[in-house]
Amino acid sequence: MDIPSSSVSIGLAGTGDQQSLSQRVDRIGNALSNSIVTEQLSAMSQRFTKLEHQNKILEESRTSEIQRLIEAVDDLRESLKSGDHRARANDALLLLSVAKDEARYTVEQRVLNNFRFHRMDDRYSNIAKPHKNTFTWAFGTQEGVDVPLSSIAKWFLSDSDLFRVSGKPASGKSTLMKYLYNHKKTKDALRSWAAEKPAILAGFFFWYAAKDSLQKSQQGLLRSLLYQIFRQSPDAIWNVFSDLVKLPQQNHGSNLQLASLQLPTPPGTVREHIDLLQSVCTWLSKSGQRCCFFIDGLDEYEGRPSDMVRLIHTLQTIPGVKLCITSRPWNEFEEGFGKRNTYKLYMHDLTRDDIRVYVREEFAGDENYQAFEARENGAGAELIQEIIDSAQGVFL
């Protein structure tokens, strides 16, 4: 049998040749290893880009953490290019840590997606912004003049757990709720109330005309509140779903393995939703964090008003929670929440000045009104007053 000459030369090689061959094999092995790690880092970088994009969609509070993962991958790439073998051990540890964090944030995003539902924010998005210089009375100003703080501004700083806004249809309840929910002064006041950490704000706007029952049901309300809490405090996910803790260690960032896992989904009943919300808020309270829920339009709930009264009373028993609610002045709500409650306001009693501001500014840019005022001296002011009186505190 003929034996290839190259094999013979290897077999008969001396010590120097063997050493050269060994070094060559090491170089090939390192090159293969570098190539594999480079591919892994490239794939990881692509996954992190998706994580970052999904984080923006969910508005999850993991922006800085995911950015650190992206920077860590860039550092690993630079270390790989340098060829510094002494750094390899640290690189390996960093790679494992990054993979573990990737698995953690991937799990969080999938849990959030399970709790999120389609059209959750439709009603909120459809509420128009208030006209400029309106609702400023809520924080102690009116047309640039300091006035005493309203009861709602005082409530934000108080230990009371319930504030109720009542008003006729189209009196501006939802607009006020959105205004308060987004206002910086609301966040500042609630931070003072919460003391240790910024308060978690969550809002839900009932909509009876919605096609999706979740937009007008108790389950939709509770599911939305849970989603918003988890989004702002993702650590709560790991504390109320304790079985999840093992997943990042088991999967090391493998999306293929994570895809097959059964992750937590919303409970099936209202009672189970309440129990889960209570567990979450209790854990938050023990960790020094409080919540304020803005719930608009109790009268647009699809069931009986008495059911909503009972649910609000149940939510009042949860530790570390404030509730700001709005509704029409129906008897069930007036009786259920107490007519003598100090922390309440009736919109149609407070929006008179807001309507005056709105009417004046609308007429100020109207040529027909200007011509009328010039022709009928003083009649314009009478017309404005007549409109304000006829409105009876209702914007529409």
N, C-alpha and C positions, 0 to 999 in steps of 0.2 A: 504493500500500500504506500502510495506517495504521500508524504507529509509536507505541508506548506512550509516553505523556507522561513517565513516570518515567525511561525510558531517555534521552529527550531531555534531561531536567534533569541527569542524570548526565553526559551527554556535554558539556553546555555549562557544567558547574560550574566555578567559579573555583578558585584555588589553595587558599583556605581550606576550601572544601567538599571538595576532593580530600584534603587533610590529615585532615579529620574522618572521611572515608570510610575512609582508610587505617588510622586508629586503631581505627575500628570493626571492620574486618577483622582487625586484630591481636588485638583483644579476643575476637572470635569464635574465632580460631585458638587463642588461649591457653585459652579455655574448653573447646574440643574436646580440646585436648592434656591439660588437667587431668582432664577426664572419662575419657579413655582411660587415663591413668596411675592414676587412682583405681580403675578397674575392674581394672587389672593388679594393683595392690596388694591389692585385696580378694580376687582369685583366689589370689594368692601367700599371703596370710594363711591361707586355707582349706587350702592345700597344706601349710603349715608346721604347722598343727594336726594334720593326718594324719601328718606326719613325726614330730611329738612323740609321738603315740599309738603309732605303730609302734616308735619308739625304746624306749618303756616295755615293749612286748611282747617285743622282742628283747633287752632289757636291754643295749643298746649304750651305750658310754661317750661319747655325743655330747649328753648332756642340756644342758650349759652352752652348747655351740656352737649348738644349735637355738634355745635361749632367746635368744641374742644376735641371731639372725636375726629372731625375732619382734619384739624390741625395735627392730631397725633398720627394719622395716616401719612400726612405730608412729612412729618419728622422721620417716620420709619423709612420712607422712600429715600430720603437724604442719607440716612444712616446706611442703607443698603448700598447706595452708590459709593459711599466713602470706603467701603471694604474694610472697615475697622472691626476685626474679629473679636476684640475685647468687649465691644458693645453688644455682641450678639445675644448674650444671656439676658441683658436688660431689655433688648428689643423683643425677645420672645415673651417675656413677662408682660411688656406693654401690649403686645399683640393679643395675648389672652385677656387682658383687662379690657381692651377696646371691644373685643368680641363679646365679652360678657355684658358690657354696657349696651352694645347694639341689641342684643337679645332682650334686655330689659326694656329699652325704649320701643322696640318693635311690639312687645307684648302690650305695653301701655296703649299704643296707638290702636291696636286691634280691639282691645277692650273698649276704648272710647268709641270706635266705629260701631261696636255692637250696641252701645247705649244711644248713640245719635240716631235721630230719625228724620226722614225726608220732610222738608217744609217746616222744620222746628221753629225757624225764625221768621216765617212769612208775615205774621201779624205785626211783630216788632218792626220789621223792615218797612211795612206799609204805613206806619204812623209818621206823619209829616213832622219835621222839626218845628218847634214853636217859633212864632214871629219874634223878631228881635225886640228886646226890652220887655218881653212878657215873662211871667213866672219868676221874675227876679225877687219878688216879695218872699219867696221861700227861704232865701238866705239873708234877709235883712236889708234889701235895697229896693227902691222903687223909683225908676226913672232917674237913677244916679244919686238919689237922696237916701241917706241912711235912715232906716226905720227899725223898730224892735224886731228881734229875731222871731220868725214864725214858729208855731208849735212844732212843725215838722223838723226844723233845724235844731230845736231843743231836744226833740225825741232822738235824733241821731246820737246825741251825746249822753242820753239817759240810760237807765237800766230797764226801762219798759220794753216789753217784747212785742208790742203790737201798735201800729199806727194805721188808722183807717181813713181813706179818702172816699167821700161819698159825693154824688152829684147827679144832676139830671142828664139824660142822653145828650151827647154832643157838647157837654160843658167843658171838655178838655181834660178829663181824667187820665186817659191813656197818654196824651201828649205830656201832661205833667209827670206821669210815671217814667216815661222815657227820658225826659229832661233830668229828673232826679237820678235815675239809674246811671246816666252818663256823666254827670257833673263832677268836676274835680273836688268841689267843696263837700259833696256827699262822701267821696272816698276819704278825704281828709278828716271829716267828722267821725266817720266810722272807724278810722284808724285810731283816733283818740279813745273811742269807746272800747275797741278791741285791746288796746294797751300794748300787748306783747308783739303781735305781728299784724300786718295789714289784713283787714277783714276780707273774706271771700264774698263777692257779690254775685248773686244769681237771679235771673229774672224770667218770668213766664207771662205771656200775654194770651189769655183765652180768646178764642175766636169762634163764635157760634156758626158763622157762615162757612167755615172751613170744610173741605171735603174729607180730610183725614181726621178720624175721630180722636187721634192723639192730640190734636190741637185744641180740643175742647173737653178733654176728660181728665180725671184725677190721675190716671196712670201716665198720661202725657205730661202733666205737670211734674209729678214726682220723678219720672225718668229724665226729664229735662234738667231738673235741679241736680240730680246725681251726676249727669254728664258734665254739667258746668263745674261742679265741685271737683270731679276727677281731672278735668282739664286744667284747673288752676292749682290743684294739689295732687299730682299723680302719685305721690308717695302713699296717699290714702288707699289707692288700688291694692297695694301690696299688704296693707295692714288689715283690710276687711276681707280680702280673698287670700288667706294665708297660704293656701296650696300653691300659689303662683311663685313663691319664693324659690322653689327648687328649679324652676325652669331655666333661668340664665346659666346656672352651673351645669345643667344637663345638656344644654344645646349649644353652648359656646358660640352663639350668634348665627347658627345655621338657620336660614330662612326656610330651607326645605323641611327641616324637622319641626320648626315652629308652625308651619302651615297646617300640619295635621293635628295640632293640639286643640282640645276643647277648652276654649277660654270662656270666662264668665259672660253671661248674657243678662238682660233685664229680667227681674222676677216676673212671675205670672199673674200675681194678684196685687190689688192695692195694699192689702195688709203687709205683704212681703216687701213691697216697695218702701212702705213706711218703716218697717223693721231695718231694712238695709240703710235707709237714710239716717235712722237713729244711730246705728252702729258707726256710720261714717262721721257724723257730727260729734258723737261722743268721743271718738278717737281724736278728732281735730281739737275739741275742747281741752282734752287732757294734754295735748301738745302745744297748747297756748294759742289756738287759732279759733276765731269765731266767724259766723256766717250771717249775712243779711239777705233775705229773700224778698224780691219785689214781685208781687203777684197781681196782675191787672185783670179786671173784668170778671169778677166772681159771678156776675149775673149772666155771663156768656157761657158758663159751664153747661154741659148738655143734660145734666141730671137735676135733681131737686136742690134748691138753695140750702135746705137744712143739712144736706150731705156735705156741702162745702163749709158750712159753719162748723160742723163736727170735725172736719179735716183740719181746718185752721186751728181749732182748739187743740187738736192732737199735736200739730206742729209746734204750738206754743210750749209744749212740755219738753221738747228736745233741748238739751243744754247748749248754751252758747249761740242761740239763734234769735234773730230779730225778724219780724214780718211787717212789711209795708204793703197794704192791700187796697184795692179800689173796687167799688161796685156802685150800682144805682141804689137810691135810698129805699129799697124794698123793706117791707115789714120784717121779713125773716132775718135780714142782716142788721136792721136797727135793733131788734130784740136780741139777736144772738151775740152781738158784739158790745152791747151795752150803750144805751143812750147817754150815759154819764161819763163815758170814757174821756179822760182829759185829752188824750192824744188822738184827735180826729179833726177833720175839716170838711166843710161842704163847699164844693167848687163854685157853685152858682152864687155863693155869698162873697167870693174873693176875686172873681175874674172880671168884675165891672171895670176896674182900672185898666186891665189888660185889653179888654174890648175897646175902651176909649183910645188907648195907644194904637191899636190896630186900625180902627176906623180913621183916626186923624191921619196916619201915615199913608193909608190907601188913598184918601181924598187929596192929600197934599200933592200927589203926582197925577191927579186926574184933571184934564183940561176942562171938561164939562162942569165939574164942581167949582173950579176956579172962576169960570165965567159966571156961574150962578151966584157965587159969593160976591163977585164984583157988581153984579146987577142988583142983587137983593142984599144990601149991606146988613150983616148981622144974622141973616137967615141961615147961613151955613152952620153956625154954632148951634142954632136951635135944631137943625136937621140931625147933626151928630148926636145931640142929647136925646132926641126922639128915638134914634136907632139904638142907643145904649139902653134906654129904658125898655124898649120893646124886646130886646134880646134877653132880658132877665137872667143875665149871667151865662147864657148859652151861646157859644161861638157860632154854631151853624146857623 
